[in-house]
Each structure stands twice: as structure tokens, then as C-alpha cells.
Amino acid sequence: MRNWITRAETSADSRAVRDINLAAFPTSEEADLVDALREDPSWIEGLSFVSTDDGRPVGFALLTRCHIGDVPALCLAPCAVRPEWQRTGAGSAAVRAALAAARDMGEHHVVVLGHPAYYPRFGFTRASAHGIGLTIDVPDEALMALALDAGHPLPGGTVRYAAPFGI
């Protein structure tokens, strides 16, 4: 597995991040979501990460503010990798870097709505086991949560996403 270089996204990366999301997904929905989140109060500087190939961003992971009930948490979404770099560890590297940065910032909880075979590698477990749910119907195994430190166990409650998510 390649040793990826990761770093926080800079303002100069916004076009490259949009291009990653456009290449990785069938519609512009995720790219448009990232653009909207950049303008939203849920954006936290330093929690948007890229993995790079010779300095060029090819992978991306974003953490933004959400809440579990009334408890502040982070939402991991979207995560994307340019198709030619998928399955090389570029996405995992960006996710790990973002989670480490969140932990270093004193954040405690992260939720993700995604592929149940992918996110457990980072420590995510089924959210429903912790009493965490959504206001929309999703497959139970797709909503996962992670406590970033043992001193702050996951709270129960309904996830409230930032407005751009439309949930």
C-alpha cells in the first residue's frame, strides 16, 4: 500500500476538490454540496483533507459540524477519490488524516452515512447500537458512528446535519 501524503485543503485546492468529486460520483451533487458547505457555518477550517500525488490532490475527505441530539459532532461526507486512484489507499489516507485532525482539535464524535464494508476500518460501528438515528429512512448498517476518544462515549439521539445536506 502506498504511503500517501495528506494535508488540509487550502483555498487553492477548491477547484481540484470539485474535480475529484465530479470524477468520483455520477452527478454533481457531492461537488455542489462541498461548495455549499464551504459557505455554511458548519464548515470548520482544517477539517477538509486531500491526499496528493506529486502535489496534485487525488483524494478527499470532509468533516463538517452536525449534532447528535444537542451534542456537537462531526459528519464525514463526502469522501471521494479520482477513479484512476481508487483502491490505492488515497481515500483511506484522507479519512485518517481528517479524523486525526478532528481528534487533535478536541472533537469527540463523528457520524457517516456510507458503505458499511468501508468505514468500519476506521473504527465506525452501527449508529443504531448507540441509539443514534436519522429523520429519513436509510439502511440501518449504512449509518455509522465513531467516538474519537474513550472519555466521551457516543451520545444517543437524532443526527441533525448542516442545512446544505437537506436532511
Secondary structure, 3 states (H helix, E strand, C coil): CCCCEEEECCHHHHHHHHHHHHHHCCCCHHHHHHHHHHCCCCEEEEEEEEEEECCEEEEEEEEEEEEECCEEEEEEEEEEECHHHCCCCHHHHHHHHHHHHHHHCCCCEEEEECCCCCHHHHCCEEHHHHCEECCCCCCHHHEEEEECCCCCCCCCEEEECCHHHCC
